[in-house]
Amino acid sequence: VKALLQNRLDALQAAGILRDPAEPLRERAFHAAQRIGVPLLNASSNDYLGWRSQPVSAADAPPGAGASRLIYGTDPAHPALERELASWLGQGSALLFSSGYAANLGTLAGLAVEGDVVVSDALNHASLIDGCRLSKASVVVVPHRDYAAVEAALAAPRRGHAWVVTEAYFSMDADTPDLPRLAAMCRSRGASLIVDEAHSLGVFGPAGTGLCAAAHVKPDVLIGTLGKAFGLQGAFVCGSAELRTWLWNRARSFVFSTASSPLLAAEASQRLIRLQSADAERALLASAERSLAPALARFQTPDGRHGPVLPLILGTEAAAAALAAHFADAGILVQAIRPPTVPVGQARVRLTLNARMTSDDLARIGAALESYP
Ligand SMILES: Cc1ncc(COP(=O)(O)O)c(C=O)c1O
């Protein structure tokens, strides 16, 4: 199998899409930071509030659940967090998953049954795509934010139910769909709206309640993760009590997987209280973004881009890699995003800001942007 895999790896290398687990760019940035005498600056994490490395203060819950929820892996920390998340988001219930990937996989495959139709934005995250692939429903992939295509897909005759699935804040383009319009289309066509708010909860909206809440939209299914603004790990799906019971029965990534860590659930409960009142951190994040606007002006960014994710479209993979290397040489870690994660010809560098970046950090990022030839 060694030789077989080497051949396949060679093919990835030839296509310019091989990712090296030794992370040469991280090494390069690490050594550059040492040489310059500055801290390594990570500008590619989804840790928007900068809470990732804060110690866990909820020490009274066990780290492991010991079993799946259905075979008595429930700890009191799980339903407590589920109630708090549902109430924060104005939904009837919530169900915890071990990751956002597992939540999306299990939710889509569990909800969209044979005869149903799933209308999925072309730029949806891989976990939503994989959920669609596992589902027995038929899947219509619509061009990014193309409402006429969504309408056409919903108007077509179908045997079962229709589900429209989108992200609220697209992580590679940093844009947001017209959520009220999607919700209205779903209402008039008897469809349900599924919104993944992985990158928007804690970052946008009143009390960090996300972009649906900011737009006064209540999706039928709202997915969030604890791995990004919460700085932890795990995820949740919110909706009606019936949705929770359905997923409890039918989301295979939930049923057949050890329950998420009770310790992290207890910690998430504590962080949720702080997250709701983290307006000062959210304001810092917005001002960090504003401060970089002049340095960003010479780069192409996606239409409708907003918020802490800064995708700089370079076009070729080589150009994206060169800009990422330029950042690494300044001791700054950014990601070059290449096809197939983004369409061919749209290779980019993706910077993400967080609320703990100091003015020195932002000045370093600005200088690196300005000095790129
Ligand atoms: C939109 C979206 N949904 C879900 C996920 C997966 O979440 P997790 O990292 O908790 O598995 C990601 C992760 O990057 C994401 O960008």
Ligand as a Chemical Component Dictionary entry (heavy atoms), coordinates in Angstrom:
data_LIG
# 
_chem_comp.id                   LIG 
_chem_comp.type                 NON-POLYMER 
_chem_comp.pdbx_formal_charge   0 
_chem_comp.three_letter_code    LIG 
# 
loop_
_chem_comp_atom.comp_id 
_chem_comp_atom.atom_id 
_chem_comp_atom.alt_atom_id 
_chem_comp_atom.type_symbol 
_chem_comp_atom.charge 
_chem_comp_atom.model_Cartn_x 
_chem_comp_atom.model_Cartn_y 
_chem_comp_atom.model_Cartn_z 
_chem_comp_atom.pdbx_ordinal 
LIG C1 C1 C 0 -19.323 26.589 7.787  1  
LIG C2 C2 C 0 -18.699 25.525 8.608  2  
LIG N1 N1 N 0 -19.482 24.594 9.165  3  
LIG C3 C3 C 0 -18.961 23.609 9.925  4  
LIG C4 C4 C 0 -17.623 23.528 10.158 5  
LIG C5 C5 C 0 -17.076 22.398 10.968 6  
LIG O1 O1 O 0 -17.061 22.753 12.296 7  
LIG P1 P1 P 0 -16.069 22.002 13.305 8  
LIG O2 O2 O 0 -14.742 22.633 13.106 9  
LIG O3 O3 O 0 -16.675 22.240 14.645 10 
LIG O4 O4 O 0 -16.070 20.564 12.920 11 
LIG C6 C6 C 0 -16.773 24.479 9.634  12 
LIG C7 C7 C 0 -15.328 24.392 9.940  13 
LIG O5 O5 O 0 -14.483 25.005 9.460  14 
LIG C8 C8 C 0 -17.308 25.509 8.829  15 
LIG O6 O6 O 0 -16.528 26.432 8.271  16 
# 
loop_
_chem_comp_bond.comp_id 
_chem_comp_bond.atom_id_1 
_chem_comp_bond.atom_id_2 
_chem_comp_bond.value_order 
_chem_comp_bond.pdbx_ordinal 
LIG C1 C2 SING 1  
LIG C2 N1 SING 2  
LIG C2 C8 DOUB 3  
LIG N1 C3 DOUB 4  
LIG C3 C4 SING 5  
LIG C4 C5 SING 6  
LIG C4 C6 DOUB 7  
LIG C5 O1 SING 8  
LIG O1 P1 SING 9  
LIG P1 O2 DOUB 10 
LIG P1 O3 SING 11 
LIG P1 O4 SING 12 
LIG C6 C7 SING 13 
LIG C6 C8 SING 14 
LIG C7 O5 DOUB 15 
LIG C8 O6 SING 16 
# 
